[in-house]
Amino acid sequence: MSRVVTFTPNPAIDVSTSVDRIMPNRKLRCCEARRDLGGGGINVARVVKRLGGDATAIYPCGGATGELLTRLIEREGLTVKASTTDQETREDFSVHEEMTGRQFRFVLPGPMLAEPEWQACLDALSAFGSRPEFVVASGSLPPGVPLDFYARACRITKSWNAKFVVDTSEPALNAALAEGVYLMKPNLRELAEVAGEHLTDESSWIRASTALVKSRKAEVVALTLGHRGALLVDRNRVLRADALPIKAVSSVGAGDSFLGGMVWSLAAGFDLEQAFRMGVAAGSSAVLNPGTELAHSDETRRLAAKVVVRVL
């Protein structure tokens, strides 16, 4: 039985490459391209699996890109519940500029989904045989999908007394929060959008996160802050972890790895502080790896011993 189910309405194949320098109006000779799985929920499932957990990935896919996506997912040992779409699954791509170390990320919107196509994803969740403990809905919504899509998934999950986790942005995020989720994982921009104000310092981050918890929109807020670390707020405490002193190679996949580390830990029975520590370690592992690579298990466990969590 999968204790974790992930929900990804807008999966992708992530293509990454590098070039000496990015310049306009010139043919740029790139290195050999690398193709990895993409889409928030799929990435979370991959991290859960790498850490030793069991995860099932629900997603729509279509065309040759969709076939490649499913082959790559099954190669990683994940259980798949894929529905078919008429259009090709999207590709995203990132380019590393070698001279400067900068990374350029290009994210495409995804195919237009008709109502029967997006409804098939919800039906796959509703029909899930063995009830999971956690359902993780992550990533953007493709065109055609209603803004309350994650809210509908949340209602299904809560009808089982399971825990719903969400990682997306407005307005889909607000719709899900109106249902009341177990955990939300925003970055600072997403939290500011929900709060409706510019969040400039730690006190404002805590205030906005605490307001969400007090209003019962989320039981737990796990705020990722990039090079400034992370913050966790529930009704009993505020925890802060500074970023580990490492040299980042790529920022792609850090947030998904953070969430995968947290969800794996919670499903394995660890408490919230331990899960927070593992999340920070998994996000740190991801940024040490090139391209669109995610957290590695051994590296995550090694880094988790170095994460310092403070009670504020």
N, C-alpha and C positions, 0 to 999 in steps of 0.2 A: 504494500500500500504506500502510495506517495503521500508523505506528510506535508509536502509543499506543492502547490499548483501555481504556475505562472501564466499570466494572461497578457498576450502581446498582440494587439490589433494591427500594428504597423511594423512588422518585422522587416529586416533588410539583410542584404549581403554587404558587409563593410569592406571596401577596397582601400588599401593603403599602399603608398609608394613614397619615394623620396627623389629629390632633384637638387642639384647643386645650388641653384638660385632661381627664384621665381621672378620673371620679367615679362612685361606686356609685349604683345605683338611678335612673339618669337616662338619657334617650335622648341619645346623643352624636352630634353631627353631624360626620361625617368628611369629609375631602377625597376627591376621586375616587381610586378604588382603582387600583393598578398591579399587573399580573400578569406575573411572570417565571418562567423555568424554575427548578426546584429539585431538590435531591437531590445528595449529595456528588460522586459520579462524573460526573454530567452537568455540574455546575459546573466540575469539573476539565477536562473535555473542551472546554467553551466557552472557558476561559482558554487552553488549548493552541492552539485554533483562532485566537483573537484575536492571539496572539503569532506566528502564522505557521506553526504546525504542522498536522499532519493527525491527526484523532482519530475513532475509532468508538465510539459509545455503545451499550452493551447494557443493556436495562432491560425490566421488565414494565409494561404499562399497560392501562387499561380505562375504558370509558364515555366520556362527553363530555369529562371532564377529561383523560383519557388522549389523546384525539384532539387536544385543544388542545396538550398537552405535545409531541406528535410534530410538529405543525405549527410550533411555536415552535423546536424543535430543528432541523428541516430548514431553516427560515428563516435560521438561523445558519451553514448550510453544513456541518453535521456529518453524517457517515455514521451511519445508524441501523440497529440490529438489535433491534427491539422484539418482544416476545412479548405475547400477549393474555391478559388476566385477565377473570374474570366480574364483578369489582367495580370501582367507580370508583377511579381514582387519587386520592390524597389532596390536600388543600389545606392549606398552612400559612399563617399570617398574622402580620404584625408591625404595630405601631401606634407612631408617633412622637408623643410628647407635646410640643407646641410650647412650652408655658410653661417646662418644666424641661429639655427636651432629652433626656429619658429615652426609651428604646426598650423596648417590651414585645413579647416574642416568644412565640407560641403554636404548638406543634408537635404535630400529630396523629399517632397511631400508624401509620396506613396500613391498607390492606385486608388481610384474611386471605387468604393464598395457599395453595391446595391443592398437593399434591406435584407434579402434572403442570405447574403454573404456575411454581413455582420451579425445577423441573428443566429446564424449557424454556430458562431463562437460562443454566444450566450447559451445556446442549447447544449453545446458540448460541456460547458461548465455545469449546467443544471442536471445533466444526465450522468455526472461523475459518480461512479459506483461506490467506492470507498471514500467516505468523507475526509478531506484533508484537514489539517489543523490550521494551515495558513494558505491564503490565496493572495498572490502578489500581482497587482495590476500596474504595469509600468510602460512608459513610453508615450509618444504622441498618438493622436487619433488621426487616421487617414481621412481624406475627403469622403463625404457621404455618411460617415458614422455620427450618430446623434451625440450631442455634448454630454448627455447623461448616461453614456455607455458604461463608464466605470461605476456610476451610481447604481445602475441595474445589476452589475456584477457584485457590488457590495451587498445589495439586498438579498441576492441568492446566497452569498457566503454567510451572512448573519442569520439566515433562516436555519442554517446547520449549527449555529453557535460556534462557528469557526472565526478566525481572525483575518480581517481584510487589511492589506497593506497597499498603499498607493504611492506612486512616484510619477507625477505628471505635472502639467502646468495649467494655468487658467485657460478657458473656463471649465474644462473637464475636471480640474482639481476641486474647484468650489462645489460643483455638483456632487462629487463623491463625499466631500466633507459634510455636506448637508445631511447625508445619511448617517454620519458618525462612523469613522474608521478606527481601527486599532492603532495603526502606525502610519505616519506620513513622513516621507523623506524629501524635503525640499532642499534646493540650494538657496543661497541668499536672495537671488532675484525672484524666485518663485515664492518664497516666504513674504517678500515685500509686496508682491502682487496681491497675495491673499490678504495681507494686513492693510493694504491700501495706503501705505506710507513708506517713506525712504528710511531704511534701517541703517544707521551709521556706526553703531558701536555695540559692544556686548550687551549693555543694559537694554538696548532696543531689541536685540535679537531675543533676549530672554522674555521681555515683555510681550512681544508678538507671539512667541511660542506658547507662553503661559496662557495667553488669552484663548488660543485654540483649544488647549486642554480644559480650561475652566468652562468653556462653552460646549464641551463634549463633542466637538467636531473631530477631535483625535485624542486617543488616550495617551499616545506617545508621539512627540515630535523629535525626529533625528535630523538635525540641520547640518549639512556638509558645507564647509567653508574653504575648501581648496587648501592653499598654503597656510591658512590660519587654523586648520584642524577641523574640529566638529563640536557640536553642542547637542545635548540630549535633555529633554524636559518631559517629565510626567507629573502626576499630581503630588508626588512625594518628594521630588528632588530635581535639582539642576546639575548636570554633569558636563564637564568641559575636558576635552582632550586636545592638546596642542599637536600640530603636525610633526611627524618624525623628521629628523634632520637627514633627508635623503635628496639625491639629485634626480628630479623628474625627467623622464625621457619622453613620455607621452601622457596627456591628460585623458585620452579616450578610454572609457570603460571604468574610470575610477568610481563614479557614483554608483553604477550598477554593481561593481565589486563590493563596495561598502555595504550596500543593501543585501547582497547575497551572503556576505559574512555574518551580518546581523540575523537574517532570517534562518540561516543554517544553525546558528548558535541557539536561537530560541526554540527551534524545532527539536534540537538535541537535548533540551532541558536546562540550558544555562540561564542564569538570571540576566536581567536587563543590562546591568553594568558590564558583565562579562561579554554579552553580545555586542555592546557598544565598543568595547576594546577590540573585539575580533573584526568588527566593521571597519574601524580605523585602520587596522593592520591590513585588511584585504584591499581597501582603497589605496593604501600606500604601496602594496605589492603591484597593483595594476599600473601605477605611474612609473614603476621601474622598468617596465617592459615596452618594447617598441610597437608602433603601429596601433592596431586595435586589440591587442592582447589583453586578457583579463588577469585577475589575481591567480597566483599559483599556490597550491596547498602548503608545501613545505615552507615557502617564503613567508606566507601569511602567518603561520604558526610561530616562526622565528621572530617576526616583527611584533606579534601580539605581546610577547614578553617585554618589549621595550616601550609599549604604549603606556603613558601615565595619564590616569583619569583623576581629575580633581572634583571635589564636591563644592559647588558655589553656594 
